[in-house]
Amino acid sequence: MGRFKQLLPLPGGGSLLSHAVTQARLLSSNTWVVAGAGYPLIRYRCHCSPSRWLYNARWSEGLSSSLIAGIRRMPGEALGVFVLLADQPMLAEGGLERLARRARQSPGIPWAACYGRRVGVPAWLPRHVWPEVLALRGDVGAGLVLNRSGARPVDIAGVHQDIDTPEDWESAVRRLAEQAG
C-alpha cells in the first residue's frame, strides 16, 4: 500500500483504524487496539480513542503475535475477547450487533463471521480457546482456531470486502461515499 494501511482516509473524515474502533464499539465499550509497525505514528494520527492501546513489539513475527499480545493482557475475569481487524470497513452494523448478542447469550461458545464453508473474524473467542491462540505462530490468524474449535457462524455482510490492495481501498471508499450520501 506504500503506507500504513490503518491510516488510509475514509469518506467523512477519519481513517480505516478509527472506523474499525467505531465498529468495535458495537461489540464492546471496552475496545483495545493492538498495533506494531508504525505504532507511534498510528496512535498519534488515529482520531479516535480506544479504551487502551497495546504495542506489539513482536509484530514482525506475523498476525498471530498481535492476537497473543492482546490475549496476554486480558484481565483474569474476562470471559472472552472479540477480535476485529482494521481492514474490513464494509462490515454491517446489524451483523456485528448479532455477533455481540450471541456472545453475551452464550459466552462459552466461539462465534465467528461466516465465510461460506469456514468461519473467521470478526469473532468471539471464549477463554477456553485462548491456549490454542497462544500456541499460534507466524502469519496465522484466529480463523485456524475458530474452525478447529467448531465456532458457530454468524452472518455479517461485508466480511469478504477487506483492504489488501490500493484497488480494494478505492472500491471501499466509493461504496462508503455512496452509503453516506
TAKA-V234493 format. One record per residue. RES is the residue in one letter. PHI is phi in degrees with one decimal (none if undefined). BURIAL is I if it has 16 or more other C-alpha atoms within 10 Angstrom, else O. D_LAST is the distance of its C-alpha to the last C-alpha in Angstrom with 1 decimal. Layout:
BEGIN
RES;PHI;BURIAL;D_LAST + RES;PHI;BURIAL;D_LAST
END
This chain:
BEGIN
M;none;O;26.7 + G;82.3;O;28.8 + R;-163.6;O;27.7 + F;-70.5;O;27.1 + K;-56.9;I;24.3 + Q;-59.2;I;23.5 + L;-96.1;I;22.4 + L;-57.3;I;19.9 + P;-75.0;I;16.9 + L;-121.8;I;13.4 + P;-56.9;I;10.0 + G;85.2;O;10.1 + G;92.4;O;13.8 + G;86.2;I;16.4 + S;-124.8;I;18.0 + L;-56.3;I;18.5 + L;-68.1;I;21.4 + S;-63.2;I;19.7 + H;-64.9;I;17.0 + A;-64.4;I;20.1 + V;-64.8;I;21.9 + T;-61.5;O;19.1 + Q;-61.9;I;19.4 + A;-62.0;I;23.1 + R;-67.2;I;23.2 + L;-72.1;I;22.2 + L;-89.4;I;25.6 + S;-160.3;O;27.6 + S;-75.3;O;27.7 + N;-96.0;O;30.2 + T;-105.4;I;28.2 + W;-115.8;I;30.1 + V;-116.5;I;29.1 + V;-102.4;I;31.8 + A;-133.8;I;31.6 + G;-124.9;I;34.3 + A;-56.1;O;34.0 + G;74.6;O;32.6 + Y;-47.2;I;32.7 + P;-59.9;O;33.4 + L;-66.5;O;30.6 + I;-60.5;I;28.1 + R;-64.1;I;29.1 + Y;-64.3;O;29.1 + R;-89.2;O;25.7 + C;-77.3;I;23.9 + H;-92.1;O;22.1 + C;-138.9;I;22.6 + S;-121.8;O;25.9 + P;-68.7;I;27.1 + S;-63.7;O;30.2 + R;-156.2;O;32.3 + W;-104.3;O;32.3 + L;-123.1;I;34.8 + Y;-92.0;I;36.2 + N;-99.4;I;37.2 + A;-66.6;O;40.2 + R;-100.9;I;40.7 + W;-54.6;I;37.3 + S;-68.8;O;39.1 + E;-81.5;O;40.6 + G;112.1;I;37.4 + L;-55.1;I;34.8 + S;-58.0;I;37.5 + S;-64.6;I;38.5 + S;-71.2;I;35.2 + L;-59.9;I;35.6 + I;-63.0;I;39.2 + A;-59.5;I;38.5 + G;-69.2;I;36.2 + I;-65.8;I;38.5 + R;-63.8;O;41.5 + R;-96.7;O;40.1 + M;-67.8;O;39.2 + P;-68.3;O;41.3 + G;-58.6;O;44.2 + E;-86.8;O;42.8 + A;-65.1;O;39.6 + L;-81.3;I;39.4 + G;179.1;I;37.0 + V;-145.5;I;33.9 + F;-85.2;I;30.4 + V;-121.0;I;29.5 + L;-139.4;I;26.0 + L;-97.3;I;25.2 + A;-80.0;I;23.0 + D;-108.0;I;21.8 + Q;-126.6;I;19.9 + P;-72.1;I;16.3 + M;-93.2;I;15.2 + L;-59.9;I;17.6 + A;-76.0;O;16.7 + E;-56.1;I;17.4 + G;-60.1;O;19.5 + G;-67.5;I;21.7 + L;-65.3;I;22.3 + E;-63.7;I;23.2 + R;-64.7;I;25.5 + L;-59.4;I;27.1 + A;-62.3;I;27.8 + R;-62.7;O;29.3 + R;-66.7;I;31.6 + A;-65.4;I;32.8 + R;-72.5;O;33.7 + Q;-72.9;O;35.4 + S;-138.0;O;37.4 + P;-69.0;I;37.4 + G;-85.9;I;40.3 + I;-104.2;I;38.4 + P;-72.0;I;36.3 + W;-122.1;I;32.8 + A;-153.7;I;30.5 + A;-60.8;I;27.4 + C;-83.4;I;28.6 + Y;-118.8;I;28.6 + G;87.6;O;30.6 + R;-86.1;O;34.3 + R;-133.6;I;33.8 + V;-123.3;I;31.9 + G;-165.3;I;30.4 + V;-83.1;I;28.1 + P;-64.8;I;26.4 + A;-156.9;I;29.7 + W;-112.1;I;32.2 + L;-109.5;I;35.5 + P;-67.7;I;38.3 + R;-52.1;I;41.2 + H;-67.5;O;43.6 + V;-96.1;I;41.7 + W;-59.0;I;41.5 + P;-57.3;O;44.9 + E;-67.9;O;43.5 + V;-65.7;I;40.5 + L;-65.3;O;42.9 + A;-88.5;O;45.0 + L;-66.1;I;42.1 + R;-139.5;O;42.6 + G;81.4;O;40.7 + D;-88.2;O;37.3 + V;-120.2;I;37.1 + G;-101.5;I;34.5 + A;-68.5;I;34.7 + G;-54.3;I;34.2 + L;-58.9;O;37.9 + V;-67.0;I;39.0 + L;-61.2;I;36.6 + N;-71.3;I;37.8 + R;-66.8;O;41.4 + S;-87.0;I;41.2 + G;72.3;O;39.8 + A;-55.6;I;36.4 + R;-81.8;I;34.8 + P;-78.2;I;31.6 + V;-129.2;I;28.3 + D;-75.3;I;25.4 + I;-133.0;I;22.3 + A;-59.2;I;19.6 + G;97.5;O;18.5 + V;-65.6;I;22.0 + H;-81.6;O;22.8 + Q;-104.6;I;19.9 + D;-100.7;I;21.5 + I;-105.8;I;21.5 + D;-119.2;O;24.9 + T;-136.0;O;24.5 + P;-57.0;O;22.5 + E;-67.2;O;21.2 + D;-60.0;O;20.0 + W;-64.2;I;18.1 + E;-60.4;O;16.5 + S;-64.0;O;15.5 + A;-64.0;I;14.1 + V;-60.7;I;12.1 + R;-60.3;O;10.6 + R;-65.5;O;9.9 + L;-66.6;I;8.5 + A;-64.8;O;6.1 + E;-63.3;O;5.2 + Q;-64.6;O;5.5 + A;-75.0;O;3.6 + G;-146.0;O;0.0
END
